[in-house]
Amino acid sequence: MIQSFQIRNIGTYDAVGISCNNLAKVNFIYGANGSGKTTISKLLHNPQSNCTVNWLDNRTLETFVYNKDFKEKNLLNSSFEGIFTIGEEDIDNEKKIAEEKAKLDNVIENLRRYKFTLDTKQGLLRTLKEEKTEAVWNNSLLRNHDLLRSSLSYLNNKNSFFENNLQGLSNNTPVLTLEELEAVATSIFHDNTSAISNIQNISPEALFGIENNTIWKEVIIGKNDVGISNLIEHLRISDWVSAGVEHIQENNSTCPFCQKETIDDEFRESIESYFDATYKEKKALVDRLLAHYVSEVNTIKLSLDRIINIHEQSNPYSFDIDLFKQTSDQLKIKLELNLNIMRDKSQELSRDLDIYTTSEEFERLQDIIASSNGAIQAHNNLVASLSDSKALLKQQVWHYTVNSNKTILDEYNSKKSKLVQAITAITKGIGIAQARINGIEQELVVLSRIPTNTVSTVLDINASLLSFGFTGFSIQPAEQNRYQLHRGDGTLAKDTLSEGEVTFITFLYFYHLCKGGRTESSVNTDRIIVIDDPISSLDSNILFVVSSLVKDIIKNVKNDDNHQFKQLIILTHNIYFHKEISFVNGQAQSENTVNFWKLRKSENKTSIINYQNKNPIYSSYEMLWRELQENMRSPIAIQNSMRRIIENYFKILGSMGDDDILNKFTCPNEQLICKSLICWVNDGSHCIPDDLFIDGQFASIDEYNRIFEAVFEKTGHISHYNMMMKNTNNNISQIAV
């Protein structure tokens, strides 16, 4: 069947056009003359570029269209095509065909359910992928990592990014930490992509040799076997005397301390003997060690400062600058202390002094330098094979990202596997159903080869003409399976038919054509039926005759009595015809197999309103109840509606007068109010009260509404009241024509 159609850019349909969606088995389209109904019927019969027709399951069926063109191309000629049907002698074979078509319909319905389920599962699979794609995208924090994001591909495409994560699940190599990835990336993507020289190590061996020399602990004094030595050692003035010797002038006997003439050759000899060569050698050693230590300290300080200056800027390798500076400061303090101690020793050789060891600080500094030199070597290795290093980093970054998304990806694969299994099974079922359809269709081709003829249609049409009172003409076979219309005297009747007769015989021919076919091979094909304004005459007899034929088609489509009729679309401008074919048991009712539409033309542009399964056409009696419900607070409208309802239901149909109604009320007060109601509605329906009267009546409207309901209750017809009020409430939003 047709699911929907769109029409635009033709006739009164502008560029926006109309869209009829969710078509049902039976579709009623009401529209005034000139609103575009014939355009719809023509385009459904022969779709053009300005009409799009969407078929259920993409299964296109033959469309049988009754409209003005059908009349002109068929019965208005001297002869017209015959209709092939299966004769009564082949009724058993026809039953087999009906049975096979019923089977075909069931299999097609199963196929449709399979496809619906397949679409549902495929939709779930798409939704699952969309959800997990978004989850992976949001969970991948390296996408926004300034240093590592360049190693991730597809940052502008979530789907490709997700697929790349899925592919990486099979990688079982160890995952680097984020810190490790950052360290590698720092080396690769640093501005300095050339090789870097190692940090020159600090060699403290010379310092250690000086610091560990025993001279600093040794008490250095003069020779003890000299006469003056006892005095010097007793007074512990060896260093003082040694310093004073420097001031004794040669060839001068004046003592530099007491300024007396006490310096003679013997004293000079004693002093020189006391400060012998050994003493002088040790003093010279202290001085040399001090000078060497000063030189080494200056060199080391320069090295430390240079290393600190270099690493206060960013570098493509790790270097603990804070620890290095802290340790350097500690080392410099110790070196300064040692220098002071050594200077003291140089001045006072007899002192026993302790030198601070600096090995701990040097070891710490050397460890930092060694670690950084290792990073420099790694950087230089990366630089040597930069392209390979970048490729490896990219793999490692992706592996890190995939591992962080593993829970999401594993859940996706698990659910996907189940959905794919279901989709595979459903696809297999679709294939089996399609094979069954092909088999049944081939069987129908074989069954359709039974003898068909055009004579049976002649007999059926003439029988219908007689049953409906058309005795002035009949349809007769002509040569080569064609028909002609004859009068009783044998003359051709095509030029002497009335408008009503033309309408009826044309539609009767179309009715039988829908049940047969123009060729023997098309007798059993499935079809869509489109009927456009079959009532052009105002003859009420024609209206009811054609309506009865249309109702028969509607019944077949709704109940699948004829498995050939898959869908019916009826277009009409005649409200009476619309009411006659769409009402069930005289009332507008909602049915799931029926859809209602209404065409409207404004400013030469056609639009359409879909009422779904709510019939927008009401009977006159239903309209009275609708007006009553809509105008509960309007005295003028409510009086007229109540009067006409009472007249139609009680007086005309029920043969009850005013007194009969009043006698149903046993309470005198209610009887009085009922009589007042009858007078009120009769007065209000025949004249218009003045404003003062209207204002005074609003207070009593509620009481009259209550008594109006009581009339139905007292007369035993409350169920009718409830039914009509309920129907009115259900349809209150609909627009009546």
GUKENU-403205 format. One record per residue (C-alpha): residue number from 1; chain; x, y, z. Coordinates in pm, whole numbers. Example, Ala and Ser with C-alpha at 12.3 -4.5 7.8 and 13.67 -1.06 7.14 Angstrom:
<sites>
<1 A <1230 -450 780>>
<2 A <1367 -106 714>>
</sites>
This chain:
<sites>
<1 A <0 0 0>>
<2 A <97 363 -29>>
<3 A <248 497 293>>
<4 A <261 861 188>>
<5 A <270 1096 -108>>
<6 A <383 1455 -166>>
<7 A <266 1693 -439>>
<8 A <420 2033 -521>>
<9 A <473 2279 -806>>
<10 A <161 2192 -1005>>
<11 A <-180 2358 -1034>>
<12 A <-281 2506 -698>>
<13 A <5 2327 -521>>
<14 A <294 2566 -460>>
<15 A <662 2485 -395>>
<16 A <576 2373 -40>>
<17 A <285 2163 -161>>
<18 A <115 1904 56>>
<19 A <225 1586 227>>
<20 A <-13 1301 307>>
<21 A <168 1080 558>>
<22 A <67 763 741>>
<23 A <-205 666 496>>
<24 A <-443 396 622>>
<25 A <-617 114 436>>
<26 A <-916 340 366>>
<27 A <-861 714 316>>
<28 A <-1129 981 273>>
<29 A <-1014 1314 124>>
<30 A <-1279 1585 122>>
<31 A <-1235 1906 -76>>
<32 A <-1443 2163 -261>>
<33 A <-1441 2186 -640>>
<34 A <-1115 2330 -766>>
<35 A <-917 2239 -452>>
<36 A <-688 1992 -634>>
<37 A <-855 1650 -596>>
<38 A <-828 1554 -964>>
<39 A <-461 1652 -964>>
<40 A <-405 1403 -683>>
<41 A <-587 1121 -865>>
<42 A <-397 1185 -1190>>
<43 A <-58 1192 -1022>>
<44 A <-130 878 -820>>
<45 A <-219 704 -1147>>
<46 A <89 834 -1325>>
<47 A <344 998 -1086>>
<48 A <549 1281 -1235>>
<49 A <851 1475 -1111>>
<50 A <623 1694 -896>>
<51 A <476 1395 -714>>
<52 A <656 1154 -482>>
<53 A <482 829 -388>>
<54 A <628 618 -106>>
<55 A <524 252 -102>>
<56 A <523 18 196>>
<57 A <825 -215 173>>
<58 A <902 -43 -161>>
<59 A <647 -280 -316>>
<60 A <478 -90 -598>>
<61 A <129 -209 -692>>
<62 A <-95 -133 -988>>
<63 A <-320 168 -921>>
<64 A <-678 165 -1050>>
<65 A <-805 526 -1074>>
<66 A <-1161 640 -1135>>
<67 A <-1186 1005 -1244>>
<68 A <-1295 1219 -1535>>
<69 A <-1015 1082 -1754>>
<70 A <-1139 727 -1689>>
<71 A <-1486 819 -1815>>
<72 A <-1357 981 -2131>>
<73 A <-1115 701 -2219>>
<74 A <-1363 417 -2170>>
<75 A <-1741 419 -2194>>
<76 A <-1783 738 -2398>>
<77 A <-1648 563 -2710>>
<78 A <-1850 341 -2945>>
<79 A <-1683 35 -2792>>
<80 A <-1456 -20 -2495>>
<81 A <-1229 -284 -2352>>
<82 A <-1370 -599 -2199>>
<83 A <-1300 -708 -1844>>
<84 A <-1152 -1052 -1792>>
<85 A <-1283 -1252 -1495>>
<86 A <-1287 -1617 -1393>>
<87 A <-1604 -1798 -1497>>
<88 A <-1836 -1979 -1258>>
<89 A <-1718 -2316 -1391>>
<90 A <-1374 -2241 -1246>>
<91 A <-1499 -2136 -904>>
<92 A <-1291 -2406 -728>>
<93 A <-973 -2279 -888>>
<94 A <-1071 -1926 -788>>
<95 A <-1099 -2043 -427>>
<96 A <-749 -2189 -453>>
<97 A <-626 -1856 -581>>
<98 A <-795 -1680 -289>>
<99 A <-634 -1926 -47>>
<100 A <-290 -1876 -201>>
<101 A <-332 -1498 -191>>
<102 A <-432 -1525 175>>
<103 A <-112 -1721 238>>
<104 A <80 -1462 41>>
<105 A <-65 -1183 253>>
<106 A <35 -1364 572>>
<107 A <388 -1422 450>>
<108 A <414 -1059 336>>
<109 A <292 -949 680>>
<110 A <552 -1175 844>>
<111 A <815 -1029 611>>
<112 A <705 -681 715>>
<113 A <739 -776 1082>>
<114 A <1082 -921 1012>>
<115 A <1187 -600 841>>
<116 A <1041 -389 1120>>
<117 A <1233 -594 1377>>
<118 A <1543 -571 1159>>
<119 A <1508 -193 1140>>
<120 A <1462 -184 1519>>
<121 A <1774 -392 1584>>
<122 A <1974 -193 1332>>
<123 A <1848 124 1499>>
<124 A <1957 -8 1838>>
<125 A <2297 -91 1690>>
<126 A <2329 260 1547>>
<127 A <2219 413 1878>>
<128 A <2464 192 2069>>
<129 A <2748 302 1845>>
<130 A <2649 669 1872>>
<131 A <2634 647 2253>>
<132 A <2967 467 2286>>
<133 A <3130 692 2027>>
<134 A <3030 992 2237>>
<135 A <3140 820 2559>>
<136 A <3484 736 2417>>
<137 A <3521 1089 2283>>
<138 A <3439 1247 2619>>
<139 A <3651 997 2815>>
<140 A <3967 1048 2606>>
<141 A <4141 1319 2808>>
<142 A <4453 1321 2588>>
<143 A <4244 1490 2316>>
<144 A <4299 1815 2507>>
<145 A <4654 1745 2623>>
<146 A <4875 2021 2483>>
<147 A <5176 1796 2440>>
<148 A <5025 1459 2344>>
<149 A <4714 1547 2138>>
<150 A <4924 1580 1822>>
<151 A <4989 1205 1839>>
<152 A <4613 1130 1819>>
<153 A <4446 1110 1478>>
<154 A <4084 1182 1378>>
<155 A <4037 1464 1631>>
<156 A <3784 1621 1393>>
<157 A <3589 1298 1337>>
<158 A <3430 1119 1634>>
<159 A <3336 810 1432>>
<160 A <3688 753 1297>>
<161 A <3829 823 1642>>
<162 A <3600 554 1785>>
<163 A <3691 301 1515>>
<164 A <4061 357 1579>>
<165 A <4003 287 1949>>
<166 A <3828 -39 1860>>
<167 A <4118 -149 1641>>
<168 A <4362 -83 1925>>
<169 A <4195 -329 2163>>
<170 A <4407 -616 2024>>
<171 A <4732 -446 2133>>
<172 A <4868 -631 2437>>
<173 A <5192 -435 2483>>
<174 A <5254 -270 2824>>
<175 A <5091 68 2873>>
<176 A <5317 362 2954>>
<177 A <5215 600 3229>>
<178 A <5110 953 3148>>
<179 A <5435 1085 3298>>
<180 A <5639 854 3076>>
<181 A <5449 961 2768>>
<182 A <5501 1327 2856>>
<183 A <5875 1272 2901>>
<184 A <5907 1106 2559>>
<185 A <5693 1371 2394>>
<186 A <5896 1648 2554>>
<187 A <6210 1513 2391>>
<188 A <6050 1462 2052>>
<189 A <5851 1780 2021>>
<190 A <6085 2022 2199>>
<191 A <6206 2317 1998>>
<192 A <6561 2174 2012>>
<193 A <6541 1870 1789>>
<194 A <6917 1843 1745>>
<195 A <7160 1638 1950>>
<196 A <7254 1780 2291>>
<197 A <7594 1762 2461>>
<198 A <7614 1588 2794>>
<199 A <7641 1794 3109>>
<200 A <8008 1805 3204>>
<201 A <8052 1614 3523>>
<202 A <8213 1767 3831>>
<203 A <8541 1604 3940>>
<204 A <8592 1653 4315>>
<205 A <8884 1408 4348>>
<206 A <9142 1686 4385>>
<207 A <8930 1850 4654>>
<208 A <8884 1519 4832>>
<209 A <9263 1473 4830>>
<210 A <9320 1809 4994>>
<211 A <9033 1766 5241>>
<212 A <9153 1422 5345>>
<213 A <9521 1524 5390>>
<214 A <9638 1456 5747>>
<215 A <9830 1779 5758>>
<216 A <9521 1957 5886>>
<217 A <9512 1741 6196>>
<218 A <9888 1754 6253>>
<219 A <10036 1986 6521>>
<220 A <10329 2149 6347>>
<221 A <10601 2294 6578>>
<222 A <10980 2351 6564>>
<223 A <11268 2116 6654>>
<224 A <11245 2015 7021>>
<225 A <11615 1957 7096>>
<226 A <11705 2321 7062>>
<227 A <11759 2520 7378>>
<228 A <11482 2766 7306>>
<229 A <11234 2495 7224>>
<230 A <11144 2429 7588>>
<231 A <11040 2786 7638>>
<232 A <10841 2803 7312>>
<233 A <10659 2480 7376>>
<234 A <10594 2564 7735>>
<235 A <10440 2894 7636>>
<236 A <10280 2741 7325>>
<237 A <10390 3033 7119>>
<238 A <10537 2845 6828>>
<239 A <10301 3008 6577>>
<240 A <10359 3349 6739>>
<241 A <10735 3309 6722>>
<242 A <10719 3182 6367>>
<243 A <10523 3492 6268>>
<244 A <10766 3715 6453>>
<245 A <11072 3565 6285>>
<246 A <10954 3721 5969>>
<247 A <11014 4061 6126>>
<248 A <11373 3999 6246>>
<249 A <11592 4205 6021>>
<250 A <11920 4078 5901>>
<251 A <12228 4262 6049>>
<252 A <12004 4420 6309>>
<253 A <12014 4319 6678>>
<254 A <11695 4498 6779>>
<255 A <11416 4265 6885>>
<256 A <11097 4332 6684>>
<257 A <10889 4262 6998>>
<258 A <11070 4437 7289>>
<259 A <11282 4670 7077>>
<260 A <11594 4589 7280>>
<261 A <11930 4484 7159>>
<262 A <11876 4113 7227>>
<263 A <11914 3959 6884>>
<264 A <12258 3812 6852>>
<265 A <12406 3541 6638>>
<266 A <12339 3272 6894>>
<267 A <11968 3362 6912>>
<268 A <11950 3371 6535>>
<269 A <12106 3026 6520>>
<270 A <11865 2891 6785>>
<271 A <11562 3023 6600>>
<272 A <11680 2883 6271>>
<273 A <11751 2550 6434>>
<274 A <11406 2541 6591>>
<275 A <11226 2619 6262>>
<276 A <11424 2363 6066>>
<277 A <11365 2230 5714>>
<278 A <11090 1988 5824>>
<279 A <10888 2266 5975>>
<280 A <10933 2480 5671>>
<281 A <10835 2194 5436>>
<282 A <10515 2131 5628>>
<283 A <10432 2497 5631>>
<284 A <10495 2513 5258>>
<285 A <10267 2207 5213>>
<286 A <9984 2377 5399>>
<287 A <10021 2685 5186>>
<288 A <10028 2483 4863>>
<289 A <9721 2281 4965>>
<290 A <9537 2599 5055>>
<291 A <9622 2762 4723>>
<292 A <9522 2448 4531>>
<293 A <9195 2421 4725>>
<294 A <9114 2783 4647>>
<295 A <9172 2717 4278>>
<296 A <8959 2399 4276>>
<297 A <8676 2568 4466>>
<298 A <8667 2854 4218>>
<299 A <8658 2609 3927>>
<300 A <8377 2404 4085>>
<301 A <8173 2714 4166>>
<302 A <8197 2827 3806>>
<303 A <8085 2481 3687>>
<304 A <7790 2478 3928>>
<305 A <7679 2828 3826>>
<306 A <7703 2741 3457>>
<307 A <7491 2426 3501>>
<308 A <7231 2621 3702>>
<309 A <7213 2899 3441>>
<310 A <7157 2645 3164>>
<311 A <6880 2461 3345>>
<312 A <6688 2757 3467>>
<313 A <6544 2753 3111>>
<314 A <6328 2467 2976>>
<315 A <6513 2172 2834>>
<316 A <6407 1865 2637>>
<317 A <6518 1634 2921>>
<318 A <6450 1603 3290>>
<319 A <6671 1793 3535>>
<320 A <6590 1852 3903>>
<321 A <6700 2214 3908>>
<322 A <6560 2281 4256>>
<323 A <6750 1996 4420>>
<324 A <7062 2085 4225>>
<325 A <7051 2447 4342>>
<326 A <6982 2346 4700>>
<327 A <7271 2099 4703>>
<328 A <7500 2350 4531>>
<329 A <7429 2606 4801>>
<330 A <7501 2352 5071>>
<331 A <7828 2255 4900>>
<332 A <7939 2618 4860>>
<333 A <7884 2678 5231>>
<334 A <8101 2380 5321>>
<335 A <8371 2486 5076>>
<336 A <8383 2834 5229>>
<337 A <8407 2685 5578>>
<338 A <8692 2460 5467>>
<339 A <8873 2756 5313>>
<340 A <8851 2947 5638>>
<341 A <8974 2645 5834>>
<342 A <9263 2597 5596>>
<343 A <9355 2965 5621>>
<344 A <9351 2933 5999>>
<345 A <9581 2634 5971>>
<346 A <9817 2829 5751>>
<347 A <9836 3098 6016>>
<348 A <9850 2865 6313>>
<349 A <10032 2547 6213>>
<350 A <10024 2412 6563>>
<351 A <9644 2386 6563>>
<352 A <9466 2053 6522>>
<353 A <9173 2133 6282>>
<354 A <8883 1924 6131>>
<355 A <8795 1971 5763>>
<356 A <8429 1929 5653>>
<357 A <8379 1641 5406>>
<358 A <8191 1737 5086>>
<359 A <8152 1387 4940>>
<360 A <7777 1366 5020>>
<361 A <7694 1686 4831>>
<362 A <7913 1589 4538>>
<363 A <7749 1247 4516>>
<364 A <7405 1406 4510>>
<365 A <7507 1650 4239>>
<366 A <7672 1377 4035>>
<367 A <7355 1164 4058>>
<368 A <7146 1450 3918>>
<369 A <7395 1507 3639>>
<370 A <7418 1135 3561>>
<371 A <7037 1104 3546>>
<372 A <7011 1405 3318>>
<373 A <7292 1277 3096>>
<374 A <7093 955 3061>>
<375 A <6789 1158 2951>>
<376 A <7013 1353 2713>>
<377 A <7137 1030 2562>>
<378 A <6778 909 2522>>
<379 A <6693 1241 2358>>
<380 A <6991 1211 2125>>
<381 A <6879 859 2034>>
<382 A <6532 993 1959>>
<383 A <6677 1271 1747>>
<384 A <6886 1019 1558>>
<385 A <6568 831 1463>>
<386 A <6308 1105 1500>>
<387 A <6051 972 1252>>
<388 A <6060 627 1408>>
<389 A <6034 781 1752>>
<390 A <5727 983 1657>>
<391 A <5560 676 1509>>
<392 A <5633 478 1825>>
<393 A <5503 761 2045>>
<394 A <5183 774 1841>>
<395 A <5130 402 1899>>
<396 A <5199 442 2270>>
<397 A <4959 738 2302>>
<398 A <4687 547 2118>>
<399 A <4751 242 2337>>
<400 A <4715 460 2647>>
<401 A <4388 609 2512>>
<402 A <4245 268 2416>>
<403 A <4332 128 2758>>
<404 A <4153 418 2931>>
<405 A <3842 342 2717>>
<406 A <3861 -37 2753>>
<407 A <3550 -70 2972>>
<408 A <3340 130 2725>>
<409 A <3478 -57 2424>>
<410 A <3429 -401 2582>>
<411 A <3066 -317 2665>>
<412 A <3011 -199 2308>>
<413 A <3157 -518 2160>>
<414 A <2949 -736 2394>>
<415 A <2619 -565 2311>>
<416 A <2709 -535 1944>>
<417 A <2775 -909 1925>>
<418 A <2426 -988 2055>>
<419 A <2262 -740 1817>>
<420 A <2460 -871 1521>>
<421 A <2353 -1226 1605>>
<422 A <1990 -1114 1614>>
<423 A <2028 -919 1288>>
<424 A <2185 -1224 1120>>
<425 A <1899 -1448 1233>>
<426 A <1637 -1193 1122>>
<427 A <1808 -1149 785>>
<428 A <1797 -1524 739>>
<429 A <1425 -1519 823>>
<430 A <1372 -1243 566>>
<431 A <1543 -1456 304>>
<432 A <1321 -1754 387>>
<433 A <1007 -1537 377>>
<434 A <1110 -1385 44>>
<435 A <1165 -1735 -97>>
<436 A <816 -1835 17>>
<437 A <670 -1525 -144>>
<438 A <842 -1610 -471>>
<439 A <708 -1966 -450>>
<440 A <349 -1856 -383>>
<441 A <365 -1598 -662>>
<442 A <483 -1865 -906>>
<443 A <194 -2086 -791>>
<444 A <-46 -1798 -853>>
<445 A <94 -1760 -1205>>
<446 A <12 -2126 -1268>>
<447 A <-337 -2093 -1120>>
<448 A <-400 -1776 -1323>>
<449 A <-367 -1976 -1644>>
<450 A <-719 -2112 -1591>>
<451 A <-971 -2006 -1857>>
<452 A <-1091 -1647 -1821>>
<453 A <-1351 -1461 -2024>>
<454 A <-1515 -1124 -2064>>
<455 A <-1871 -1261 -2090>>
<456 A <-1910 -1314 -1716>>
<457 A <-1861 -942 -1660>>
<458 A <-2136 -864 -1911>>
<459 A <-2380 -1083 -1722>>
<460 A <-2282 -931 -1384>>
<461 A <-2307 -571 -1505>>
<462 A <-2647 -625 -1671>>
<463 A <-2774 -797 -1356>>
<464 A <-2662 -496 -1154>>
<465 A <-2835 -256 -1399>>
<466 A <-3163 -444 -1361>>
<467 A <-3138 -470 -981>>
<468 A <-3085 -96 -951>>
<469 A <-3372 -14 -1191>>
<470 A <-3173 81 -1505>>
<471 A <-3378 -96 -1776>>
<472 A <-3332 144 -2068>>
<473 A <-2993 10 -2180>>
<474 A <-2756 -283 -2132>>
<475 A <-2395 -378 -2202>>
<476 A <-2330 -625 -2481>>
<477 A <-2020 -813 -2603>>
<478 A <-1858 -687 -2923>>
<479 A <-1578 -822 -3138>>
<480 A <-1230 -898 -2991>>
<481 A <-1328 -890 -2625>>
<482 A <-1480 -543 -2632>>
<483 A <-1818 -409 -2509>>
<484 A <-2088 -175 -2638>>
<485 A <-2387 -3 -2475>>
<486 A <-2718 -89 -2648>>
<487 A <-3075 29 -2614>>
<488 A <-3355 -224 -2608>>
<489 A <-3403 -185 -2986>>
<490 A <-3037 -269 -3049>>
<491 A <-2917 85 -3121>>
<492 A <-2603 226 -2957>>
<493 A <-2685 410 -2637>>
<494 A <-2365 611 -2575>>
<495 A <-2505 936 -2717>>
<496 A <-2847 915 -2549>>
<497 A <-2752 838 -2189>>
<498 A <-2845 1082 -1915>>
<499 A <-2581 1225 -1683>>
<500 A <-2696 992 -1406>>
<501 A <-2688 691 -1636>>
<502 A <-2336 778 -1758>>
<503 A <-2219 818 -1399>>
<504 A <-2367 489 -1292>>
<505 A <-2258 269 -1587>>
<506 A <-1909 424 -1580>>
<507 A <-1863 351 -1214>>
<508 A <-2022 7 -1246>>
<509 A <-1770 -73 -1520>>
<510 A <-1487 51 -1297>>
<511 A <-1623 -152 -1006>>
<512 A <-1606 -475 -1209>>
<513 A <-1270 -377 -1355>>
<514 A <-1132 -360 -1000>>
<515 A <-1250 -719 -948>>
<516 A <-1105 -843 -1277>>
<517 A <-849 -721 -1525>>
<518 A <-801 -585 -1875>>
<519 A <-586 -886 -1962>>
<520 A <-599 -1253 -1864>>
<521 A <-269 -1228 -1676>>
<522 A <-378 -932 -1463>>
<523 A <-693 -1087 -1316>>
<524 A <-531 -1178 -982>>
<525 A <-284 -891 -931>>
<526 A <-285 -686 -609>>
<527 A <-405 -328 -655>>
<528 A <-466 15 -507>>
<529 A <-801 180 -580>>
<530 A <-840 558 -616>>
<531 A <-1191 704 -663>>
<532 A <-1223 1073 -753>>
<533 A <-1572 1229 -728>>
<534 A <-1792 947 -866>>
<535 A <-2102 1159 -797>>
<536 A <-2144 1446 -1041>>
<537 A <-2521 1425 -1072>>
<538 A <-2762 1552 -811>>
<539 A <-2984 1244 -864>>
<540 A <-3024 1099 -513>>
<541 A <-3084 753 -655>>
<542 A <-2745 758 -827>>
<543 A <-2582 876 -503>>
<544 A <-2713 582 -301>>
<545 A <-2646 327 -576>>
<546 A <-2284 435 -621>>
<547 A <-2245 465 -245>>
<548 A <-2350 103 -201>>
<549 A <-2085 -10 -452>>
<550 A <-1817 201 -280>>
<551 A <-1919 63 59>>
<552 A <-1871 -287 -79>>
<553 A <-1514 -195 -179>>
<554 A <-1456 -34 163>>
<555 A <-1578 -350 335>>
<556 A <-1345 -569 125>>
<557 A <-1045 -345 199>>
<558 A <-1114 -318 573>>
<559 A <-1178 -688 630>>
<560 A <-938 -827 365>>
<561 A <-1237 -1009 210>>
<562 A <-1078 -955 -130>>
<563 A <-703 -1005 -100>>
<564 A <-649 -804 -418>>
<565 A <-774 -477 -271>>
<566 A <-487 -345 -56>>
<567 A <-587 18 -16>>
<568 A <-861 265 -107>>
<569 A <-833 643 -152>>
<570 A <-1161 833 -204>>
<571 A <-1172 1200 -306>>
<572 A <-1503 1388 -313>>
<573 A <-1657 1733 -293>>
<574 A <-2007 1596 -221>>
<575 A <-2076 1614 152>>
<576 A <-2376 1382 125>>
<577 A <-2177 1119 -62>>
<578 A <-1894 1159 193>>
<579 A <-2139 1113 478>>
<580 A <-2305 816 311>>
<581 A <-1983 615 257>>
<582 A <-1796 719 575>>
<583 A <-2068 693 840>>
<584 A <-2110 364 1029>>
<585 A <-2462 294 1143>>
<586 A <-2557 654 1065>>
<587 A <-2284 811 1279>>
<588 A <-1931 939 1236>>
<589 A <-1709 688 1417>>
<590 A <-1336 643 1466>>
<591 A <-1168 339 1312>>
<592 A <-802 244 1305>>
<593 A <-822 128 943>>
<594 A <-955 467 824>>
<595 A <-793 808 782>>
<596 A <-966 1140 706>>
<597 A <-823 1441 521>>
<598 A <-955 1778 413>>
<599 A <-825 1992 125>>
<600 A <-848 2370 152>>
<601 A <-772 2631 -110>>
<602 A <-689 2984 -2>>
<603 A <-543 3252 -225>>
<604 A <-516 2990 -500>>
<605 A <-294 2768 -281>>
<606 A <-402 2425 -166>>
<607 A <-326 2292 182>>
<608 A <-438 1977 357>>
<609 A <-549 1891 712>>
<610 A <-521 1541 855>>
<611 A <-794 1443 1100>>
<612 A <-643 1096 1138>>
<613 A <-925 850 1220>>
<614 A <-1171 1121 1331>>
<615 A <-1443 1192 1076>>
<616 A <-1479 1571 1035>>
<617 A <-1827 1532 878>>
<618 A <-2130 1510 1109>>
<619 A <-2498 1442 1063>>
<620 A <-2742 1729 1121>>
<621 A <-2860 1570 1444>>
<622 A <-2501 1527 1567>>
<623 A <-2438 1892 1479>>
<624 A <-2723 1997 1711>>
<625 A <-2559 1820 2005>>
<626 A <-2224 1967 1908>>
<627 A <-2372 2318 1905>>
<628 A <-2536 2251 2240>>
<629 A <-2204 2147 2392>>
<630 A <-2011 2439 2242>>
<631 A <-2267 2705 2344>>
<632 A <-2354 2602 2698>>
<633 A <-2342 2967 2813>>
<634 A <-2516 3130 2515>>
<635 A <-2895 3164 2571>>
<636 A <-2977 3224 2202>>
<637 A <-2783 2925 2061>>
<638 A <-2871 2686 2341>>
<639 A <-3245 2757 2313>>
<640 A <-3249 2677 1941>>
<641 A <-3041 2359 1983>>
<642 A <-3256 2226 2270>>
<643 A <-3580 2291 2078>>
<644 A <-3460 2111 1763>>
<645 A <-3322 1814 1962>>
<646 A <-3653 1774 2149>>
<647 A <-3850 1805 1825>>
<648 A <-3631 1557 1630>>
<649 A <-3592 1296 1899>>
<650 A <-3914 1307 2100>>
<651 A <-4178 1463 1875>>
<652 A <-4082 1343 1525>>
<653 A <-3911 1012 1601>>
<654 A <-4078 934 1934>>
<655 A <-4421 1081 1867>>
<656 A <-4423 1250 2206>>
<657 A <-4579 1591 2261>>
<658 A <-4503 1855 2519>>
<659 A <-4769 1719 2757>>
<660 A <-4630 1365 2729>>
<661 A <-4290 1496 2837>>
<662 A <-4431 1710 3118>>
<663 A <-4632 1416 3258>>
<664 A <-4307 1224 3312>>
<665 A <-4219 1467 3592>>
<666 A <-4402 1373 3916>>
<667 A <-4254 1657 4118>>
<668 A <-4470 1968 4064>>
<669 A <-4171 2198 4099>>
<670 A <-3967 2008 3837>>
<671 A <-4272 1987 3609>>
<672 A <-4305 2362 3636>>
<673 A <-3937 2411 3551>>
<674 A <-3970 2167 3256>>
<675 A <-4269 2361 3125>>
<676 A <-4068 2679 3167>>
<677 A <-3784 2511 2974>>
<678 A <-4012 2422 2682>>
<679 A <-4152 2774 2674>>
<680 A <-3801 2917 2705>>
<681 A <-3651 2718 2417>>
<682 A <-3953 2785 2193>>
<683 A <-3936 3154 2270>>
<684 A <-3562 3174 2224>>
<685 A <-3568 2992 1891>>
<686 A <-3820 3226 1734>>
<687 A <-3711 3566 1863>>
<688 A <-3403 3744 1997>>
<689 A <-3442 3878 2353>>
<690 A <-3318 4221 2434>>
<691 A <-2996 4272 2625>>
<692 A <-3168 4316 2958>>
<693 A <-3349 3984 2917>>
<694 A <-3026 3807 2823>>
<695 A <-2842 3937 3124>>
<696 A <-3121 3812 3347>>
<697 A <-3122 3464 3198>>
<698 A <-2763 3356 3262>>
<699 A <-2847 3257 3618>>
<700 A <-3116 3010 3496>>
<701 A <-2917 2845 3212>>
<702 A <-2762 2592 3449>>
<703 A <-3107 2498 3579>>
<704 A <-3243 2454 3225>>
<705 A <-2944 2234 3135>>
<706 A <-3022 2016 3436>>
<707 A <-3390 1984 3340>>
<708 A <-3297 1915 2974>>
<709 A <-3093 1616 3095>>
<710 A <-3381 1518 3326>>
<711 A <-3619 1505 3025>>
<712 A <-3410 1215 2884>>
<713 A <-3382 1055 3225>>
<714 A <-3757 1071 3302>>
<715 A <-3851 940 2956>>
<716 A <-3608 647 2985>>
<717 A <-3361 776 2727>>
<718 A <-3071 886 2949>>
<719 A <-2839 643 2770>>
<720 A <-2903 833 2446>>
<721 A <-2823 1163 2619>>
<722 A <-2499 1024 2763>>
<723 A <-2397 877 2428>>
<724 A <-2453 1201 2235>>
<725 A <-2278 1416 2496>>
<726 A <-1984 1176 2506>>
<727 A <-1951 1169 2127>>
<728 A <-1967 1548 2121>>
<729 A <-1696 1578 2387>>
<730 A <-1470 1335 2200>>
<731 A <-1502 1529 1877>>
<732 A <-1520 1881 2015>>
<733 A <-1190 1980 1856>>
<734 A <-1290 1864 1507>>
<735 A <-1399 2103 1235>>
<736 A <-1736 2024 1074>>
<737 A <-1787 2092 705>>
</sites>
